[in-house]
Structure formats: C-alpha cells, structure tokens
Amino acid sequence: MSIKTMMVVLDADADNDRLIRSAIGWAGHLQAGLIGMAAYQDIPIVYNDGFVGADIIREDQAAIDRKIAATRERFLSLAGDTSLRAEFRSAIVSLSLASYVARQARIADLLVARPFEAHRRISRSVALNANDLVIHAGRPLLMLPDATDFVPPKAALIAWKDSRESRRAVCDALPMLRSLERVVVAALAEGDTLQETEEAAADVVSWLGRHGIEAVPRTARRTGDVAGHLAILCREQNIDLLVGGAYAHSRLQEFILGGVTRDLLMTPPCCTLLSH
C-alpha cells in the first residue's frame, strides 16, 4: 500500500499559499501526485418572498469564475515549480461542498485540508466543513495547521483507542509511518483498564513491527482532557504527525459533550491524520 495521489482542498475566498506549499511538501515527501480542488455553491434562489434576477446571477457567476481562476492559477504556479504531477479541479455545485469533495475523493488516496474553523464567516466556497468530509469521504484526511510550514517529518504519535476508527487510521497511515524515524503508540486507560490498555498498545507495536515499523508504547491513566493530553505529548515528543481515529462516538455526542475529534479538527497540535 502506498499513497500515489493527494488532493488538497482549497478555499477560493482565502489565501491558500501556505496550505499549498505544505501540501506540496508532503506530496514530495510521499512521492505522490497532487490535485488542487476548489468548489463553490450555486447562489441560492428565493421562491417565497422574492426572486434573484438574471443579472445578479450572471454577476455572481462571473465573480465565482474569477475567484476559481485565481485559485487555479496560484496553485499551478506554486506546484508547477516542482517535479510533482499536479492538476486542478473545480466546480460550481448545488449539493453540499463536503459531499462534492467526498465524491471527488475517488481519485485520491489522501485528502488534505486546513483545520475547520467553527466561527468562520458563512462562505459558499470550500471553507470546508471537515466534520462532514471525514465522515463521508472514505479516505484519510490530513489536517495541516495554517501556522505550520512543511518540514520533513521524523516522528509520529498514534493516538490509540481500541476502536474500529483507530484501527482504520493506523492502516491508512502505514505509508507515512514507514518513512519516519520514530513512532509512539499512546493509549490512555479509562478507570481500572491500565493493564488491558498496556496489552493493547503492545499489540499495536508488535503489529507495526511486522510491517517494518519500529514503535514504542506509551500508556497512562486518563485524568482529564484527551485532546489536551495529546497536545502535551506531541510537544514533549517533538511529534510531526498525529494519527487518530475520527468519531468513535456520534457527532451529536461530541457536539454536546465535547470530543477529541472535534478538538483535533479545529485546533490540531501538529499535522494530523484522521480516519473514520
């Protein structure tokens, strides 16, 4: 298994330079092709209390075309200075943006996006709702924080929980883990399950070893916020890539009670790979 094609999701209403450069760095590191993706939603048409005139629709269409064209030009300009196999896709769609990008994910092994901003202005461009995308894409999602420039990754931390989502995430991350110098399997025990948690982490380390990846376990009792604990571990261990499963609980549960996936989508401590 290897990563041959990455797709980076761009926001035609924003500055994408740092995201594009980071995606280019990861694509070069993984020797993968890179597809730039920008999409926009159609202007909503009002049926009840009024209507949208044809001239407004034409002006809106022209403005969208200009934004997408500028995004395409910038992406190809930056990616064109590399040896990457780069291409660009765009569309104006009526369905949700996350649904459209999820369908386009059929051509990619890995999706790349900036963190989801919960309080961002309402936008019809792909200011992507990563919550929906990670659920529906059927592909791992690599979140690249805006403040992070690409550096060749050396160390990864696997946020292990004995769930289907964690098992999926580790499988998806294998091509990335093989290129690293250090891999840590971190697991937090709930209640009286420390011994069971240690055994599970040891099993994951053993499984990774069979794939030629040396890893070490790190277990502890859970005493508070999991996402905060992971962020501290990432800083202490100089981690470049965090790997975790997305939404082992329902999204409604995470919205009401708070959850690790939601926190990682909004404020990842470093480059973060999530799978569902």
N, C-alpha and C positions, 0 to 999 in steps of 0.2 A: 504494500500500500504506500502511495506517495501522493503529494499534493502537486498536481500539474497545472491547475488554473485557480487563481484567486479573483474574486470580484469585490471591488471597493465601491461602497455606496456613498455617493456624493450629494451634497445639498446645494442646489443651484442658487439658493438665496444667501449663501455664506462663502467665506474664504476657505477653500479646500487645500491650500498649498501644503500645510504641514501634514494633513491626513494623506495626501497623495504621496508625498515624499516618504512617509513612514511605510505606506503600503508598498511602494517601490523597493524600499529596503528589505522588507520581509519577502517579497517576491524574488528578489535577487538571492537572498539567503537560502530560500527553498528551491531555487531554480525553477520557478513556476511562471507561467504567463499571467498577465494582469489585465482584467477588464474593468473599465470605468463605467459606472452606472449612474444615470441621473433620470429622475422621473418627476412628473408634475401631474396634479389632479386637474380635471376639467373645471371650468368655472361653474359653480352651482347655479342652476336655473330656478327662479322662483315662480311657483304656479299659483299661490294663494292670493297674495296681496299686491302683486305686480309682476313685472317681467324684466328680463335682461335684453336690451336692444341688440340688434345685429352689430352695430358699430362698436358697442362695448365688448362684445365677444371677439370681434376682429382685433381690437386694440389689445385685449388680454392675450389672445393667441400670439400676436406679434411680440409682446413683451416676454412671454414664456419662451418663444423661439430664440430670442436674443440671449436670454439667460442660459438656456441649454447650450446654445452655440458657444458662448463664452466659456462655459464649464468644460465642454468638449475640447476646445482649443487649448485651454490651460492644461488639462490632463494629458493630452497628446504631446504638448510641448515639453512637459516635465518627463513623461515616460519615454518620449522619443529620443531623449539624450542618453538612453541606456540600451543595453542589449536585450531588454525584455521583449517578449511577444505581447504587444499592447494593442488593445482595441477598445472601442467605446460604444455603449448602447444607451439609448434614451427613448422616452415615450411620454405622451400625454394620455393619462388613463382615467377611467371613471371609477374603477374599483379602488379599494384602499391601497395605499402605497406599499405597505408591508406585504399585502397579498401579491401585488405585482412583482416585487423584488423576490419574494419566495418562489414564484413560478420561474423567474429567470435564473434562480439558483440551480436549475437543472444543468447548466453549462459549467458550473464551478464546483470545486472541491472544498473551498473555504470562502466564507463571506467576511468582509472587513468593514467596520463602521466606527464612527466616533461614538462616545457614550451618549445614551439617551438623556436629554435634558428635560426634566419633568416640568419646569416652569418656562420653557421656551415659548416665544410667541407662536400663535397658531400660524401654520405655514402650509401651503399646498405643495411645496417642494419636498424632496426627501430629507426632511429633518426627521429621520426615521424613528418610528415607534419600535424600538428594538425589542420591547416586550413581546409584541405580536410576531416579529420576524423570527426570533429564536425559537418560538413555539412551532411555527408553520414551515420553516424553510427546509427542514430535513438535512441541514448542513451545519457544521460548527460555525460559530460566529466569533471572530476575533475583534475585541474592542480595543481601540488604540486611543489612549487619552490625548487630548489636544496639546497638553503641555509636554508631551514626550516625543523627542526626536529618536529616530531609529539608531540603535546600536546593536551590533551582532549579539544575539542572546547567548548567555552562558549557563544560566541556571533557571530551573523551573520548580514551582511548587504545585503539587497536586492536592487540591482540597478534597480529601476523600470522605465520602459518606457511603455507606453500604446501600446504594440505590441504583436503579436502572440508569438514571441520568448520569451518575458518576462513572459507571462502567462504560457508558457510551462516550463520555467525554475523554476518558483515558485512551480508548481505542482511536478516537478521532485525532488525538494529539500525538500518536506514535511517530508520524513522520517528523514532527517538530522536536520531539524529545530525543530522537536519535542523534541530533546534531549538537546536543548540549553537553557541557562538562559535568553538570551537577543536577540531580533530580531529587527533590524531597517529597515524600508522601506524608502529608499532615492529616491527622484524624483527631477529632475531639470526641471524647466519650461522654455520653449522657448518663447521669446517675451512677449506677453500680456496674457499668459495662466496660470499664477500663481494660480488663483482660481480653474481652471479646474484641474491643477496638484495636488493641495491640496485635492480636492474631490476624485481624482483617488487614491491617496496614502491612504486616509481614508478608501476607499472601500477595498483596499487590506488588510489593518489592520483588518477590520471587517471580511473579508473572512477567514483570518488566525485564527481569534478568534473562528470561528465556527469549526475549526479543532483542537482546544485546544492549539493554539499557541498565546501567548501574544506578541504583537509587538507595536512599536511606529512609527509614521510617522516623516520624516524629509524632508522638501522641501525648495528649494531655487531657485532663478533665475539663469539660466546658464550664466556664464560670461566668460568662457574660455574652456580649455581642459577638457572634461568629465572624461577621464581616470585619469588625474592628480587630479581632484576634488575627485574622488572616493578613490584614494590612500591616500589623506589627511584625508578624513572621516574615512577610515579604521584605520589609526594611531590614530586619535583623540578618536575614539570609542573603541579602543583595540579589533578590529574585527579579528576573527579567520577564518571566511568563508565568501567570497564574492559570491553572486549569481546573475547571469545575463543572459539575452538572447544573443545569438550569431548571428551576421549578420542580423540585421533588414534592413540594406541596402545591396546592392550587394557587392560581394567581390571585384569587379573591382573598385567600388566607394571607398571602404575602402583602396585599394591599392594606388589609385591616390590621394585621399584627406586625407587619414589617417582615423582611426576609432577606436572606443572603443574596439571592438572585437580583432582586430589585436594587439592593445597595451596589452590587458589582456592575450592573448596567448603568447606573447613574454616576458612580464615583469609583471606578476601578483603581486599585492602588498601583497598578502597572499594566502592561499589555495582558489582556485576559481572554482566554479561550473558553467559551461556554457552549455546551451541547445539551439538547433535550431529547 
